[in-house]
Amino acid sequence: MSERHSFGVEPITCHAWNHDKTQLALSLNNQDVHIYEQNKVTNEWKLMHTLSQHELRVTGIDWAPRTNQIVTCSVDRNAYVWRLDSDGKWKPFLAMLRINRAATCVRWSPEENKFAAGTGARLISVSYFEKQNNWWLSKHIKKPIKSTVSCLDWHPNNMLLVVGTSDFKVKVYSVYIKDIEDPAPATSWGSKHVFGTPLAEFHNSSFGGGWVHSVAFSGDGNRICWVAHNSSINIADASNGNISVTSLKTQFLPFNNCMWVRPDSILVAGYSCCPLLFSVNAKNSITFVCKLDSSQKKESGGISAMRKFQSLDRQAKVEVNTSLETIHQNAITCTKIFSGVNGNVAKFSTSGLDGQLVIWDLNLLESSMQNMKIS
Amino acid sequence: MAKNTSSSAFRKIDVDQFNEDAFKEDEQDFRSPPAGPDENEVMSFLNSYPFYFWSWYSSFIVHSVLGKYTEALQTVLRNAPLGSRNQQVKDSALNLTLKVLLSIKSSQMEDIISTLDTDMVDILMKYIYRGFEIPSERSSGHLLLWHDKVYAVGGVGSIMRVLTDRQKA
């Protein structure tokens, strides 16, 4: 149901998979990105490459499946595009983000001809490759962002971007770049396609609270889901002509990630250290389905009275089991699709502050858990 | 050499004022602040209690007493001036809410909380935490009971919203 992989005690800031999921890129809360390959027989992870070009902590990694390029961004205000050279080494190309604060997140567009980076400089930097000069250029979206961009996601049509910011807002922008591509037909979010046009804006809460931690377009691009620090899950739906927003204030700790696993099911994960499944009905009302982590707290080895008093006598302390009931022992910070596509996910991976990477199989979980029904 | 002091005053320096593009909150962004609950209305709910006390039917008594308290609490929560910038309005609403909370017995709490929607539960949690800040005699113990019951309904999520929401009690 779930495979656990440990990469030491350091937190895993973020991770990304290559196209056939044989290689894994991750950053252990420092300036390096490590690329691992799993030995199919022993299941051990072997360190293949270390991408060390950043000077400060890496905040985002994304691996383009078709063009096999890795983009990384960091607190040092730079982003690099890495390409595998003919001699088998990853070579960095600097992307001109032109920012004066940290880059916080980065994502390839679905066509993989551009990528967007969210920054602490209150702007989004959308980069594209200019063949003439053989470098990555960027365009900025500045208005009307008033705070750090904490997360972003691409619409499947390659032209729209949704971003979440730490001033409690979610915004949709057109990111059509006329130098490199033809305009896409109008979507349910609007027909304007000039670069940087804001198409929609949502407040996280009418009580004004909560940094937006993660945003996600649905598989068909008509719905947006976002999660924020006030433990809420929200959906904006544009499929019926006018945009409607629904929100659920949950009883749990806040979520860091959200993902559409089915057209009507959302997976969220965060500070509760456990992925949770929520379902969305036709009216966009969100309901809790179940926790995906069914593991039970381990019995503390059946501490006998004798052992208890022995340890009291020898070490002057009582053995206390401080492990959590969940597989992850600390907050989950990154969630990626392992097999399947956005809106139809079969397996997904989570990584967190406990240095673990866990791969979850939704189909196996569904057949093993009684109360779990993925719509 | 710098002297090692325990002074923490430097933490209160507003460094953002020297930054020309410091974040400013939109005032019009938030829900327009209500004027706060009507004190007479709420007090009339609370004070109507003795009249029912002498009624013959005991079940009727319990029901209406509970009903009056429920209405009093719902009135203060529905009209909570959380978005108001007038501290006086907020303070008087807080005092009134605490008065309602402290006059409800622990046995009645669960029934009353069950009538509230999720937004009201969150607002109630905000008032409970605010009440902890200004303790009066025996108020904290009673508020802890409230906290226990509200936590059972709202979970840690409602505490998160006390911490994150800009509209405080």
Chai-1 contact restraints between the chains, C-beta under 6 A:
chainA,res_idxA,chainB,res_idxB,connection_type,confidence,min_distance_angstrom,max_distance_angstrom,comment,restraint_id
A,K146,B,F23,contact,1.0,0.0,6.0,A-B,restraint_1
A,S147,B,F23,contact,1.0,0.0,6.0,A-B,restraint_2
A,S206,B,R31,contact,1.0,0.0,6.0,A-B,restraint_3
A,F207,B,D165,contact,1.0,0.0,6.0,A-B,restraint_4
A,F207,B,Q167,contact,1.0,0.0,6.0,A-B,restraint_5
A,G208,B,F30,contact,1.0,0.0,6.0,A-B,restraint_6
A,G208,B,R166,contact,1.0,0.0,6.0,A-B,restraint_7
A,G208,B,Q167,contact,1.0,0.0,6.0,A-B,restraint_8
A,G209,B,T164,contact,1.0,0.0,6.0,A-B,restraint_9
A,G209,B,D165,contact,1.0,0.0,6.0,A-B,restraint_10
A,G209,B,R166,contact,1.0,0.0,6.0,A-B,restraint_11
A,G210,B,T164,contact,1.0,0.0,6.0,A-B,restraint_12
A,H229,B,T164,contact,1.0,0.0,6.0,A-B,restraint_13
A,N230,B,M160,contact,1.0,0.0,6.0,A-B,restraint_14
A,N230,B,R161,contact,1.0,0.0,6.0,A-B,restraint_15
A,N230,B,T164,contact,1.0,0.0,6.0,A-B,restraint_16
A,S231,B,G157,contact,1.0,0.0,6.0,A-B,restraint_17
A,S231,B,M160,contact,1.0,0.0,6.0,A-B,restraint_18
A,K249,B,T118,contact,1.0,0.0,6.0,A-B,restraint_19
A,T250,B,G157,contact,1.0,0.0,6.0,A-B,restraint_20
A,Q251,B,G155,contact,1.0,0.0,6.0,A-B,restraint_21
A,Q251,B,G157,contact,1.0,0.0,6.0,A-B,restraint_22
A,F252,B,G157,contact,1.0,0.0,6.0,A-B,restraint_23
A,L253,B,V156,contact,1.0,0.0,6.0,A-B,restraint_24
A,P254,B,M160,contact,1.0,0.0,6.0,A-B,restraint_25
